[in-house]
């Protein structure tokens, strides 16, 4: 009779005591697919893909290497110029977003170059005049 009570206590199901058939097996993971990728990891993966060089042909038949992002933007522009309005609008939006950033970088670079030239002149170094 004591053994029967012990058996029933061991097989008891309830709070913190799931049925034996549904418990984790030895070596079984509770998360078989693993932790889901974070957004930053996905962005890094996309950046790796988009920076890989791609070979493309120019209209005159030459082969050139472009970054994936450049090739994608070129394809988007071509599609837009063929009449796909959504692609054209997206290409224009990207151009308007990226254009000022590029101009700012060029302006900063030009200012730095002029400042370096001025400092060199003060030190007595002859610097050729920049042709702008």
C-alpha contacts under 8 A as a table, 3 or more apart, distances in Angstrom:
res1	aa1	res2	aa2	distance
1	X	4	X	5.24
1	X	5	X	6.55
2	X	5	X	5.28
2	X	6	X	6.30
3	X	6	X	5.06
3	X	7	X	6.12
4	X	7	X	5.10
4	X	8	X	6.19
5	X	8	X	5.16
5	X	9	X	6.17
6	X	9	X	5.10
6	X	10	X	6.27
7	X	10	X	5.18
7	X	11	X	6.28
8	X	11	X	5.17
8	X	12	X	5.98
9	X	12	X	5.16
11	X	19	X	7.52
11	X	20	X	7.57
12	X	17	X	7.09
12	X	19	X	7.91
13	X	17	X	5.12
13	X	18	X	5.65
13	X	19	X	5.73
14	X	17	X	5.06
14	X	18	X	6.38
15	X	18	X	7.40
18	X	22	X	6.71
18	X	23	X	6.46
19	X	22	X	5.63
19	X	23	X	6.62
20	X	23	X	5.36
24	X	28	X	6.06
24	X	29	X	7.71
24	X	30	X	7.50
25	X	28	X	5.32
29	X	32	X	5.49
31	X	34	X	5.42
31	X	35	X	7.41
33	X	36	X	7.82
37	X	41	X	6.10
37	X	42	X	6.75
38	X	41	X	5.33
38	X	42	X	6.55
39	X	42	X	5.14
39	X	43	X	6.24
40	X	43	X	5.00
40	X	44	X	6.15
41	X	44	X	5.01
41	X	45	X	6.17
42	X	45	X	5.03
42	X	46	X	6.15
43	X	46	X	5.05
43	X	47	X	6.08
44	X	47	X	4.98
44	X	48	X	6.22
45	X	48	X	5.14
45	X	49	X	6.37
46	X	49	X	5.13
46	X	50	X	6.06
47	X	50	X	5.10
47	X	51	X	6.06
48	X	51	X	5.43
48	X	52	X	6.54
49	X	52	X	5.57
49	X	68	X	6.97
50	X	67	X	6.52
50	X	68	X	4.28
50	X	69	X	5.01
51	X	67	X	5.09
51	X	68	X	5.38
51	X	69	X	6.53
52	X	67	X	5.64
52	X	68	X	5.73
53	X	65	X	5.96
53	X	66	X	5.40
53	X	67	X	4.54
53	X	68	X	6.03
54	X	65	X	5.43
54	X	66	X	5.23
54	X	67	X	5.94
54	X	68	X	5.99
54	X	71	X	7.32
55	X	63	X	6.34
55	X	64	X	5.60
55	X	65	X	4.54
55	X	66	X	6.33
56	X	63	X	5.55
56	X	64	X	5.39
56	X	65	X	6.23
56	X	66	X	7.08
56	X	71	X	7.78
57	X	60	X	7.86
57	X	61	X	5.66
57	X	62	X	5.51
57	X	63	X	4.52
57	X	64	X	6.19
58	X	61	X	5.25
58	X	62	X	5.34
58	X	63	X	6.35
58	X	64	X	7.17
59	X	62	X	7.55
66	X	70	X	6.02
66	X	71	X	6.04
67	X	70	X	5.23
67	X	71	X	6.30
68	X	71	X	5.09
68	X	72	X	6.07
69	X	72	X	5.05
69	X	73	X	6.15
70	X	73	X	5.14
70	X	74	X	6.06
71	X	74	X	5.02
71	X	75	X	6.12
72	X	75	X	5.11
72	X	76	X	6.14
73	X	76	X	4.95
73	X	77	X	6.17
73	X	91	X	7.16
74	X	77	X	5.14
74	X	78	X	6.18
75	X	78	X	5.09
75	X	79	X	6.10
76	X	79	X	5.18
76	X	80	X	6.17
76	X	87	X	5.75
76	X	88	X	7.29
76	X	91	X	6.41
77	X	80	X	5.00
77	X	81	X	6.12
77	X	87	X	6.89
77	X	88	X	6.26
77	X	91	X	5.87
78	X	81	X	5.09
78	X	82	X	6.28
79	X	82	X	5.17
79	X	83	X	6.85
79	X	84	X	5.92
79	X	87	X	6.30
79	X	88	X	7.30
80	X	83	X	5.39
80	X	84	X	4.68
80	X	85	X	5.93
80	X	86	X	7.18
80	X	87	X	4.68
80	X	88	X	3.88
80	X	89	X	7.62
80	X	91	X	7.53
81	X	84	X	7.03
81	X	88	X	6.64
83	X	88	X	7.75
84	X	87	X	5.58
84	X	88	X	6.35
85	X	88	X	5.04
85	X	89	X	6.13
86	X	89	X	5.21
86	X	90	X	6.15
87	X	90	X	5.09
87	X	91	X	6.08
88	X	91	X	5.14
88	X	92	X	6.21
89	X	92	X	5.11
89	X	93	X	6.10
90	X	93	X	4.99
90	X	94	X	6.18
91	X	94	X	5.18
91	X	95	X	6.13
92	X	95	X	4.97
92	X	96	X	6.11
93	X	96	X	5.20
93	X	97	X	6.16
94	X	97	X	5.05
94	X	98	X	5.99
95	X	98	X	5.26
95	X	99	X	5.51
96	X	99	X	5.37
96	X	100	X	7.02
97	X	100	X	6.68
97	X	101	X	7.44
98	X	101	X	5.35
98	X	102	X	6.39
99	X	102	X	5.26
99	X	103	X	6.27
100	X	103	X	5.00
100	X	104	X	6.05
101	X	104	X	5.11
101	X	105	X	6.29
102	X	105	X	5.12
102	X	106	X	6.23
103	X	106	X	5.05
103	X	107	X	6.08
104	X	107	X	5.08
104	X	108	X	6.11
105	X	108	X	5.12
105	X	109	X	6.09
106	X	109	X	5.05
106	X	110	X	6.11
107	X	110	X	5.10
107	X	111	X	6.15
108	X	111	X	5.14
108	X	112	X	6.17
109	X	112	X	5.14
109	X	113	X	6.15
110	X	113	X	5.06
110	X	114	X	6.18
111	X	114	X	5.16
111	X	115	X	6.15
112	X	115	X	5.07
112	X	116	X	6.19
113	X	116	X	5.18
113	X	117	X	6.23
114	X	117	X	5.08
114	X	118	X	6.16
115	X	118	X	5.09
115	X	119	X	6.22
116	X	119	X	5.10
116	X	120	X	6.18
117	X	120	X	5.09
117	X	121	X	6.23
117	X	127	X	6.59
118	X	121	X	5.11
118	X	122	X	6.32
119	X	122	X	5.11
119	X	123	X	6.46
120	X	123	X	5.11
120	X	124	X	6.48
120	X	125	X	5.33
120	X	126	X	7.51
120	X	127	X	7.25
121	X	124	X	5.02
121	X	125	X	5.17
121	X	126	X	6.21
121	X	127	X	6.72
122	X	125	X	7.44
